[in-house]
Amino acid sequence: MRLRILITGGTFDKRYDPIRGHLTFQDSHLPDIIEQVRCTLPIELELNQLIDSLDMQDENRRHILAACEAASEEAIVITHGTDTMTETAAVLGRAQVEGTPTLAGKRIVLTGAMVPYSVQGSDALFNLGAAVLATQLLPPGVYIVMNGQSFRWNAVRKNRELGVFENNA
């Protein structure tokens, strides 16, 4: 089995900029993370975009969908900002349900972080590890994996008060 990780930004890849005093993007942490965690699964990293999910528009989601369609791998993890992760999952899930042939049989898992990887106490490594494993265990479909749980794309919501994802079915 081979895995493709699509990098789209979000809190996962943010770094603290001490000059500006806020979180920003420089590049992705994923190459360092993959080396650090010693994953033996063959992984292809693809930088799709580095964007805060609050700034993500339909065009950005179409770019993610096109990358999933073009991927030769049947297992895909997408690192994504948590604020609009469910909207992107819905675009991918609807396309798969509508029978887009290039998505048939693929296991697509979106994950992210509430705290950036570069900040102590981040949940990025845990969520990424869970997402990688989920692509090997779940049946074909589109999922969100956060907080140690997997959710179908159409049965999940972000509880903004608690800062967790939960089933909404």
DRENKERO-21034 format. One record per residue: residue in three letters; residue number from 1; z negated, x, y negated of N, C-alpha, C, CB in turn. Coordinates in nm, 2 decimals, m for minus. Each point is the difference from the previous one (the first is absolute). Glycine has a CB too. Layout:
N
SITE,Ala,NUM,Z,X,Y,Z,X,Y,Z,X,Y,Z,X,Y;
...
This chain:
169
SITE,Met,1,0.00,0.08,0.12,0.00,m0.08,m0.12,0.00,0.09,m0.12,m0.12,m0.19,0.12;
SITE,Arg,2,0.20,0.15,m0.22,0.00,0.06,m0.13,m0.04,m0.09,m0.11,0.18,0.15,0.08;
SITE,Leu,3,m0.25,m0.10,m0.18,m0.05,m0.09,m0.11,0.06,0.05,m0.13,m0.21,m0.04,0.13;
SITE,Arg,4,0.24,m0.06,m0.22,0.04,0.03,m0.13,m0.11,m0.05,m0.09,0.25,m0.02,0.05;
SITE,Ile,5,m0.29,0.10,m0.15,m0.09,m0.04,m0.10,0.07,m0.01,m0.13,m0.20,0.10,0.12;
SITE,Leu,6,0.21,m0.22,m0.18,0.06,m0.02,m0.13,m0.11,0.01,m0.11,0.19,m0.15,0.10;
SITE,Ile,7,m0.17,0.23,m0.19,m0.10,0.02,m0.11,0.05,m0.07,m0.12,m0.06,0.23,0.09;
SITE,Thr,8,m0.03,m0.32,m0.14,0.04,m0.08,m0.12,m0.10,0.01,m0.11,0.11,m0.16,0.15;
SITE,Gly,9,m0.21,0.24,m0.13,m0.10,0.02,m0.11,m0.13,m0.07,0.02,0.19,0.03,m0.15;
SITE,Gly,10,m0.23,m0.10,0.05,m0.13,m0.07,0.01,m0.11,0.09,m0.02,0.10,m0.17,0.15;
SITE,Thr,11,m0.22,0.11,m0.14,m0.12,0.08,m0.02,m0.01,0.12,0.10,m0.12,m0.21,m0.08;
SITE,Phe,12,0.17,0.19,0.20,0.01,0.10,0.10,0.04,0.14,m0.06,0.05,m0.18,0.17;
SITE,Asp,13,0.05,0.18,m0.24,0.06,0.13,m0.05,m0.04,0.03,m0.15,0.19,m0.04,0.16;
SITE,Lys,14,m0.28,m0.03,m0.22,m0.04,0.03,m0.13,m0.09,0.12,m0.01,0.03,m0.24,m0.06;
SITE,Arg,15,m0.02,0.31,m0.05,m0.09,0.11,m0.03,m0.06,m0.02,m0.14,0.14,0.16,0.14;
SITE,Tyr,16,m0.26,m0.11,m0.15,m0.07,m0.01,m0.13,0.06,0.11,m0.10,m0.21,m0.09,0.11;
SITE,Asp,17,0.26,0.04,m0.22,0.05,0.09,m0.11,m0.11,0.02,m0.10,0.24,m0.08,0.03;
SITE,Pro,18,m0.31,0.20,m0.03,m0.11,0.02,m0.09,0.03,0.01,m0.15,m0.10,0.12,0.19;
SITE,Ile,19,0.23,m0.09,m0.22,0.04,0.00,m0.14,0.02,m0.14,m0.05,0.11,0.22,0.04;
SITE,Arg,20,m0.05,m0.31,0.03,0.02,m0.13,m0.04,m0.11,m0.09,0.03,0.24,0.03,0.03;
SITE,Gly,21,m0.32,0.01,0.07,m0.12,m0.08,0.03,0.03,m0.12,0.09,m0.10,0.08,m0.21;
SITE,His,22,0.21,m0.08,0.28,0.03,m0.11,0.09,0.07,0.05,0.13,0.01,m0.16,m0.20;
SITE,Leu,23,0.01,0.07,0.29,0.08,0.03,0.12,0.15,m0.01,m0.02,m0.19,m0.09,0.13;
SITE,Thr,24,0.26,0.19,m0.07,0.14,0.01,m0.02,0.06,0.05,0.13,m0.03,0.04,m0.25;
SITE,Phe,25,0.17,m0.04,0.25,0.07,0.06,0.11,0.05,0.14,m0.03,0.06,m0.23,0.08;
SITE,Gln,26,m0.06,0.32,0.01,0.07,0.13,m0.01,0.09,0.01,0.12,m0.19,0.11,m0.12;
SITE,Asp,27,0.14,m0.12,0.24,0.08,0.00,0.12,m0.08,m0.07,0.11,0.13,0.22,m0.07;
SITE,Ser,28,m0.08,m0.22,0.19,m0.07,m0.07,0.10,m0.10,0.10,0.08,0.20,m0.16,0.02;
SITE,His,29,m0.31,0.10,0.02,m0.09,0.08,0.08,0.03,0.00,0.15,m0.17,m0.06,m0.17;
SITE,Leu,30,0.27,m0.02,0.21,0.03,m0.02,0.14,0.03,0.12,0.07,0.08,m0.22,m0.06;
SITE,Pro,31,0.00,0.32,0.01,0.03,0.12,0.08,m0.13,0.07,0.03,0.22,0.02,m0.11;
SITE,Asp,32,m0.31,0.00,0.02,m0.13,0.06,0.02,m0.09,m0.08,0.10,0.01,0.10,m0.23;
SITE,Ile,33,m0.01,m0.23,0.22,m0.08,m0.08,0.09,0.05,0.01,0.14,m0.04,m0.16,m0.19;
SITE,Ile,34,0.17,0.15,0.21,0.06,0.01,0.14,m0.04,0.13,0.06,0.19,m0.15,m0.06;
SITE,Glu,35,m0.19,0.26,m0.02,m0.04,0.13,0.06,m0.15,0.00,0.03,0.19,0.11,m0.14;
SITE,Gln,36,m0.27,m0.16,0.05,m0.14,0.00,0.01,m0.05,m0.08,0.13,m0.02,0.02,m0.25;
SITE,Val,37,0.08,m0.13,0.27,m0.05,m0.09,0.11,0.05,0.04,0.14,m0.01,m0.18,m0.17;
SITE,Arg,38,0.11,0.27,0.17,0.05,0.06,0.13,0.06,m0.11,0.09,m0.17,0.18,m0.02;
SITE,Cys,39,0.24,m0.27,m0.04,0.07,m0.10,0.08,0.11,0.06,0.07,m0.06,m0.18,m0.17;
SITE,Thr,40,0.07,0.16,0.30,0.10,0.06,0.09,0.12,m0.10,0.01,m0.17,0.13,0.12;
SITE,Leu,41,0.17,m0.24,m0.17,0.11,m0.10,0.01,0.11,0.06,m0.10,m0.15,m0.20,0.05;
SITE,Pro,42,0.27,0.20,m0.01,0.11,0.04,m0.09,0.01,m0.09,m0.12,0.13,0.10,0.20;
SITE,Ile,43,m0.14,m0.05,m0.32,m0.01,m0.08,m0.12,0.11,0.05,m0.10,m0.25,m0.05,0.03;
SITE,Glu,44,0.32,m0.05,m0.08,0.10,0.03,m0.11,m0.06,m0.06,m0.12,0.20,0.00,0.16;
SITE,Leu,45,m0.22,0.08,m0.27,m0.05,m0.05,m0.12,0.12,m0.03,m0.09,m0.22,0.13,0.02;
SITE,Glu,46,0.22,m0.24,m0.09,0.10,m0.04,m0.10,m0.06,m0.04,m0.13,0.15,m0.07,0.19;
SITE,Leu,47,m0.13,0.14,m0.29,m0.04,m0.04,m0.13,0.09,m0.11,m0.06,m0.10,0.23,m0.04;
SITE,Asn,48,0.05,m0.35,0.04,0.08,m0.11,m0.04,m0.01,m0.02,m0.15,m0.03,m0.11,0.22;
SITE,Gln,49,m0.09,0.12,m0.27,m0.03,m0.01,m0.15,m0.15,0.03,m0.01,0.18,m0.17,m0.04;
SITE,Leu,50,m0.22,0.21,m0.08,m0.14,0.01,m0.04,m0.03,m0.09,m0.11,m0.01,0.24,0.07;
SITE,Ile,51,m0.05,m0.36,m0.04,m0.02,m0.10,m0.10,m0.13,m0.07,0.02,0.25,m0.03,m0.02;
SITE,Asp,52,m0.31,m0.01,m0.08,m0.12,m0.09,0.01,0.05,m0.14,0.04,m0.13,0.13,m0.18;
SITE,Ser,53,0.07,m0.18,0.28,0.05,m0.13,0.05,m0.01,m0.11,m0.10,m0.07,0.07,0.22;
SITE,Leu,54,m0.01,m0.06,m0.32,0.00,m0.10,m0.11,0.13,0.01,m0.08,m0.25,0.01,m0.02;
SITE,Asp,55,0.32,0.10,0.02,0.13,0.02,m0.07,0.12,m0.03,0.09,m0.11,0.17,m0.14;
SITE,Met,56,0.08,m0.20,0.27,0.11,m0.02,0.10,0.07,m0.14,m0.03,m0.12,0.14,0.17;
SITE,Gln,57,0.26,m0.13,m0.17,0.08,m0.12,m0.03,0.09,m0.02,0.12,0.00,0.05,m0.25;
SITE,Asp,58,0.08,m0.16,0.25,0.08,m0.04,0.11,0.09,0.12,0.04,0.00,m0.24,m0.08;
SITE,Glu,59,0.06,0.31,m0.02,0.09,0.11,0.03,m0.07,0.11,0.08,0.12,m0.05,m0.21;
SITE,Asn,60,m0.25,0.08,0.18,m0.08,0.09,0.08,m0.02,m0.04,0.14,m0.12,0.07,m0.21;
SITE,Arg,61,0.10,m0.20,0.23,m0.02,m0.06,0.13,0.13,0.01,0.08,m0.19,m0.15,m0.08;
SITE,Arg,62,0.30,0.12,0.02,0.13,0.01,0.06,0.03,0.14,0.05,0.08,m0.19,m0.14;
SITE,His,63,m0.13,0.29,0.06,0.02,0.14,0.04,m0.09,0.03,0.12,0.04,0.06,m0.24;
SITE,Ile,64,m0.15,m0.11,0.25,m0.09,0.01,0.12,0.07,m0.06,0.12,m0.21,0.01,m0.14;
SITE,Leu,65,0.26,m0.14,0.12,0.06,m0.07,0.11,0.13,0.08,0.05,m0.08,m0.22,m0.10;
SITE,Ala,66,0.16,0.27,0.01,0.11,0.08,0.04,m0.03,0.12,0.08,0.11,m0.08,m0.21;
SITE,Ala,67,m0.22,0.15,0.17,m0.05,0.12,0.08,m0.04,m0.04,0.14,m0.07,0.11,m0.22;
SITE,Cys,68,0.00,m0.23,0.23,m0.04,m0.04,0.13,0.12,m0.04,0.09,m0.21,m0.09,m0.10;
SITE,Glu,69,0.31,0.03,0.04,0.12,m0.03,0.07,0.08,0.12,0.04,0.02,m0.21,m0.13;
SITE,Ala,70,m0.02,0.31,0.05,0.07,0.13,0.03,m0.07,0.09,0.10,0.10,m0.02,m0.23;
SITE,Ala,71,m0.23,0.00,0.25,m0.08,0.09,0.08,0.05,m0.01,0.15,m0.20,m0.02,m0.16;
SITE,Ser,72,0.21,0.13,0.22,0.04,0.00,0.14,m0.13,m0.02,0.09,0.20,0.15,m0.05;
SITE,Glu,73,m0.31,m0.13,0.00,m0.13,m0.01,0.07,m0.03,m0.15,0.01,m0.08,0.23,m0.08;
SITE,Glu,74,0.01,m0.27,0.19,m0.04,m0.14,0.02,m0.15,m0.01,m0.06,0.15,m0.03,0.20;
SITE,Ala,75,m0.21,0.14,m0.23,m0.14,m0.01,m0.05,0.00,0.06,m0.14,m0.10,0.03,0.23;
SITE,Ile,76,0.05,m0.11,m0.33,0.01,0.03,m0.14,m0.14,m0.03,m0.06,0.25,m0.04,m0.01;
SITE,Val,77,m0.31,0.14,m0.06,m0.11,m0.02,m0.08,0.04,0.01,m0.14,m0.16,0.09,0.18;
SITE,Ile,78,0.11,m0.18,m0.27,0.03,0.01,m0.14,m0.13,0.01,m0.08,0.21,m0.14,0.03;
SITE,Thr,79,m0.22,0.25,m0.10,m0.12,0.01,m0.09,0.03,m0.07,m0.13,m0.07,0.23,0.10;
SITE,His,80,m0.02,m0.31,m0.14,0.04,m0.10,m0.11,m0.13,m0.03,m0.08,0.19,m0.10,0.14;
SITE,Gly,81,m0.18,0.07,m0.26,m0.11,m0.04,m0.08,m0.06,m0.14,0.05,0.10,0.13,m0.20;
SITE,Thr,82,m0.23,m0.14,0.19,m0.06,m0.12,0.06,0.02,m0.13,m0.08,m0.16,0.15,0.10;
SITE,Asp,83,0.19,m0.13,m0.23,0.00,m0.12,m0.09,0.12,m0.10,0.04,m0.11,0.14,m0.18;
SITE,Thr,84,0.22,m0.08,0.22,0.11,m0.09,0.03,0.06,0.03,0.14,0.06,m0.01,m0.24;
SITE,Met,85,m0.14,0.07,0.33,0.04,0.03,0.13,0.04,m0.13,0.08,m0.16,0.19,0.00;
SITE,Thr,86,0.09,m0.30,m0.02,0.04,m0.12,0.07,0.13,m0.05,m0.04,m0.24,m0.06,0.01;
SITE,Glu,87,0.28,0.07,m0.14,0.13,m0.04,m0.05,0.11,0.08,0.07,m0.10,m0.07,m0.22;
SITE,Thr,88,0.09,0.20,0.23,0.10,0.08,0.07,0.00,m0.03,0.15,m0.03,0.18,m0.17;
SITE,Ala,89,m0.08,m0.20,0.23,m0.01,m0.04,0.14,0.08,m0.13,0.02,m0.22,0.12,0.03;
SITE,Ala,90,0.21,m0.21,m0.12,0.07,m0.13,0.01,0.15,0.02,0.00,m0.20,m0.12,m0.11;
SITE,Val,91,0.25,0.21,0.02,0.14,0.02,m0.01,0.05,0.06,0.13,m0.02,0.04,m0.24;
SITE,Leu,92,m0.05,0.05,0.30,0.04,0.06,0.13,m0.02,m0.10,0.11,m0.07,0.23,m0.09;
SITE,Gly,93,m0.04,m0.30,0.09,m0.02,m0.10,0.11,0.10,m0.11,0.00,m0.24,0.05,m0.01;
SITE,Arg,94,0.28,m0.10,m0.11,0.10,m0.11,0.00,0.13,0.06,0.04,m0.12,m0.11,m0.19;
SITE,Ala,95,0.16,0.23,0.15,0.13,0.06,0.05,0.00,0.01,0.15,0.02,0.12,m0.22;
SITE,Gln,96,m0.13,m0.08,0.28,0.00,0.02,0.14,0.01,m0.14,0.07,m0.14,0.21,m0.02;
SITE,Val,97,0.06,m0.31,m0.03,0.00,m0.13,0.06,0.14,m0.06,m0.01,m0.24,m0.03,m0.05;
SITE,Glu,98,0.31,0.05,m0.06,0.13,m0.05,m0.03,0.11,0.06,0.09,m0.07,m0.05,m0.23;
SITE,Gly,99,0.03,0.15,0.31,0.09,0.06,0.10,0.08,0.12,m0.05,0.00,m0.22,0.10;
SITE,Thr,100,m0.04,0.29,m0.21,0.07,0.12,m0.04,0.01,0.09,0.12,m0.08,m0.02,m0.24;
SITE,Pro,101,0.20,0.04,0.29,0.02,0.08,0.12,m0.06,0.14,0.00,0.20,m0.13,0.04;
SITE,Thr,102,m0.20,0.20,m0.16,m0.05,0.13,0.00,m0.15,0.01,m0.01,0.21,0.06,m0.12;
SITE,Leu,103,m0.28,m0.18,0.12,m0.15,0.00,0.00,m0.04,m0.05,0.14,m0.01,m0.04,m0.25;
SITE,Ala,104,0.09,m0.01,0.33,m0.03,m0.05,0.13,m0.07,0.11,0.09,0.19,m0.17,m0.01;
SITE,Gly,105,m0.31,0.13,0.06,m0.07,0.10,0.09,m0.08,0.10,m0.07,0.18,m0.04,0.16;
SITE,Lys,106,m0.18,0.04,m0.29,m0.08,0.10,m0.08,m0.14,m0.05,m0.02,0.21,0.08,m0.11;
SITE,Arg,107,m0.31,0.02,0.11,m0.13,m0.03,m0.03,m0.03,0.07,m0.14,m0.07,m0.01,0.25;
SITE,Ile,108,0.05,m0.07,m0.35,m0.01,0.05,m0.14,m0.15,m0.03,m0.04,0.25,m0.04,m0.06;
SITE,Val,109,m0.32,0.14,0.02,m0.14,m0.01,m0.04,m0.02,0.06,m0.14,m0.07,0.01,0.24;
SITE,Leu,110,0.02,m0.10,m0.33,m0.03,0.05,m0.13,m0.15,0.03,m0.01,0.19,m0.14,m0.10;
SITE,Thr,111,m0.22,0.25,0.03,m0.14,0.03,m0.02,m0.01,0.07,m0.13,m0.04,0.03,0.25;
SITE,Gly,112,m0.09,m0.01,m0.29,m0.02,0.06,m0.13,m0.15,0.05,m0.01,0.18,m0.15,m0.11;
SITE,Ala,113,m0.22,0.16,m0.01,m0.14,0.04,m0.02,m0.06,m0.06,m0.13,0.05,0.22,0.11;
SITE,Met,114,m0.18,m0.25,m0.10,m0.07,m0.06,m0.12,m0.04,0.12,m0.09,m0.08,m0.21,0.14;
SITE,Val,115,0.06,0.32,m0.08,m0.04,0.13,m0.07,0.10,0.10,0.03,m0.25,m0.06,0.01;
SITE,Pro,116,0.30,0.13,m0.11,0.11,0.11,0.03,m0.05,0.10,0.10,0.08,m0.04,m0.23;
SITE,Tyr,117,0.02,0.09,0.30,m0.03,0.11,0.10,m0.07,0.12,m0.07,0.20,m0.08,0.14;
SITE,Ser,118,m0.16,0.11,m0.26,m0.05,0.11,m0.07,m0.14,m0.01,m0.05,0.23,0.05,m0.06;
SITE,Val,119,m0.29,m0.17,0.08,m0.14,m0.03,m0.05,m0.09,m0.01,0.12,0.09,m0.12,m0.20;
SITE,Gln,120,m0.21,0.18,0.19,m0.10,m0.01,0.11,m0.03,m0.14,0.03,m0.10,0.22,m0.07;
SITE,Gly,121,0.09,m0.25,0.20,m0.04,m0.14,0.04,0.13,m0.08,0.02,m0.22,0.02,m0.12;
SITE,Ser,122,0.34,0.04,0.12,0.12,m0.08,0.02,0.01,m0.06,0.13,0.11,0.15,m0.16;
SITE,Asp,123,m0.05,m0.26,0.17,0.03,m0.07,0.13,0.14,0.03,0.05,m0.16,m0.18,m0.06;
SITE,Ala,124,0.23,0.27,m0.01,0.14,0.02,0.03,0.03,0.06,0.14,0.03,0.04,m0.24;
SITE,Leu,125,m0.11,0.06,0.28,0.02,0.06,0.13,m0.03,m0.11,0.11,m0.06,0.23,m0.09;
SITE,Phe,126,m0.04,m0.30,0.08,m0.04,m0.10,0.10,0.11,m0.11,0.01,m0.24,0.04,m0.05;
SITE,Asn,127,0.29,m0.09,m0.06,0.10,m0.10,0.00,0.13,0.05,0.05,m0.11,m0.11,m0.19;
SITE,Leu,128,0.15,0.24,0.16,0.12,0.05,0.05,m0.01,0.02,0.15,0.04,0.12,m0.22;
SITE,Gly,129,m0.15,m0.07,0.27,m0.01,0.02,0.14,0.01,m0.13,0.08,m0.15,0.20,m0.05;
SITE,Ala,130,0.08,m0.30,m0.01,0.01,m0.13,0.07,0.14,m0.06,m0.01,m0.24,m0.04,m0.07;
SITE,Ala,131,0.31,0.06,m0.03,0.14,m0.04,m0.01,0.09,0.07,0.10,m0.04,m0.05,m0.25;
SITE,Val,132,0.03,0.18,0.26,0.08,0.08,0.10,m0.03,m0.06,0.14,m0.01,0.21,m0.15;
SITE,Leu,133,m0.11,m0.23,0.18,m0.04,m0.05,0.13,0.06,m0.14,0.02,m0.21,0.14,0.01;
SITE,Ala,134,0.20,m0.22,m0.11,0.05,m0.14,0.01,0.15,m0.01,0.03,m0.18,m0.06,m0.17;
SITE,Thr,135,0.26,0.16,0.12,0.14,m0.01,0.03,0.03,0.03,0.15,0.04,0.08,m0.23;
SITE,Gln,136,m0.14,m0.02,0.30,0.02,0.02,0.14,m0.06,m0.11,0.09,m0.01,0.24,m0.05;
SITE,Leu,137,m0.07,m0.33,m0.01,m0.07,m0.10,0.08,0.04,m0.14,m0.03,m0.19,0.15,0.01;
SITE,Leu,138,0.23,m0.18,m0.13,0.04,m0.14,m0.04,0.14,m0.03,0.05,m0.15,0.01,m0.20;
SITE,Pro,139,0.18,m0.13,0.22,0.14,m0.04,0.04,0.09,0.01,m0.13,m0.09,m0.16,0.19;
SITE,Pro,140,0.22,0.15,m0.17,0.08,0.00,m0.12,m0.04,m0.10,m0.10,0.19,0.08,0.14;
SITE,Gly,141,m0.18,m0.04,m0.27,m0.04,m0.09,m0.11,m0.04,0.07,m0.12,m0.07,m0.17,0.16;
SITE,Val,142,0.03,0.10,m0.26,m0.05,0.07,m0.13,m0.15,m0.03,m0.01,0.24,m0.03,m0.11;
SITE,Tyr,143,m0.31,0.13,0.08,m0.15,m0.01,m0.01,m0.05,0.08,m0.12,m0.01,m0.02,0.25;
SITE,Ile,144,m0.11,m0.02,m0.29,m0.08,0.08,m0.09,m0.12,0.05,0.08,0.07,m0.14,m0.21;
SITE,Val,145,m0.10,0.27,0.20,m0.12,0.05,0.07,m0.09,0.06,m0.11,0.13,0.05,0.21;
SITE,Met,146,m0.25,m0.10,m0.23,m0.09,0.04,m0.10,m0.14,m0.03,0.06,0.16,m0.04,m0.20;
SITE,Asn,147,m0.26,0.12,0.16,m0.14,m0.03,0.03,m0.03,m0.01,0.15,m0.01,m0.12,m0.22;
SITE,Gly,148,0.09,0.19,0.30,m0.02,0.00,0.14,0.05,m0.12,0.07,m0.20,0.13,m0.04;
SITE,Gln,149,0.28,m0.21,m0.02,0.06,m0.12,0.05,0.15,m0.01,m0.02,m0.22,m0.12,m0.04;
SITE,Ser,150,0.29,0.05,0.13,0.14,m0.02,m0.02,0.02,m0.15,m0.02,0.06,0.20,0.15;
SITE,Phe,151,0.04,m0.23,m0.24,0.03,m0.14,m0.04,0.15,m0.02,0.00,m0.21,m0.01,m0.14;
SITE,Arg,152,0.25,m0.10,0.19,0.14,m0.04,m0.01,0.04,m0.02,m0.14,m0.01,m0.11,0.23;
SITE,Trp,153,0.13,0.14,m0.27,0.04,0.00,m0.14,m0.02,m0.14,m0.07,0.17,0.17,0.06;
SITE,Asn,154,m0.17,m0.28,0.02,m0.01,m0.13,m0.06,m0.14,m0.06,0.02,0.24,m0.03,0.04;
SITE,Ala,155,m0.34,0.11,0.00,m0.13,m0.05,0.02,m0.11,0.10,m0.06,0.08,m0.12,0.21;
SITE,Val,156,m0.05,0.17,m0.33,m0.09,0.10,m0.06,m0.01,m0.02,m0.15,0.05,0.16,0.19;
SITE,Arg,157,m0.16,m0.13,m0.24,m0.01,0.00,m0.15,m0.10,0.11,m0.04,0.05,m0.25,m0.01;
SITE,Lys,158,m0.04,0.30,m0.11,m0.09,0.09,m0.05,m0.11,m0.07,m0.07,0.17,0.18,m0.03;
SITE,Asn,159,m0.30,m0.17,0.07,m0.11,m0.06,m0.06,m0.04,0.10,m0.11,m0.08,m0.12,0.21;
SITE,Arg,160,0.12,0.09,m0.33,m0.02,0.09,m0.12,m0.15,0.01,m0.04,0.23,m0.06,m0.08;
SITE,Glu,161,m0.31,m0.04,0.11,m0.14,0.00,m0.03,m0.08,0.10,0.09,0.02,m0.24,m0.07;
SITE,Leu,162,0.02,0.24,0.20,m0.06,0.09,0.10,0.07,0.14,0.01,m0.08,m0.20,0.12;
SITE,Gly,163,0.21,0.20,m0.16,0.08,0.12,0.01,0.04,0.03,0.15,m0.12,0.09,m0.20;
SITE,Val,164,0.15,m0.20,0.27,0.04,0.02,0.14,0.11,m0.10,0.03,m0.23,0.07,0.07;
SITE,Phe,165,0.30,m0.04,0.04,0.11,m0.09,0.05,m0.07,m0.09,0.11,0.19,0.16,m0.06;
SITE,Glu,166,m0.14,m0.29,0.06,m0.06,m0.09,0.10,0.11,m0.10,0.04,m0.22,0.03,m0.10;
SITE,Asn,167,0.19,m0.09,0.21,0.10,m0.10,0.06,m0.01,m0.12,m0.09,m0.03,0.08,0.23;
SITE,Asn,168,0.15,m0.14,m0.26,0.00,m0.12,m0.08,0.06,m0.12,0.08,0.02,0.14,m0.21;
SITE,Ala,169,m0.01,m0.12,0.34,0.06,m0.11,0.08,m0.11,m0.11,0.04,0.17,0.16,0.09;
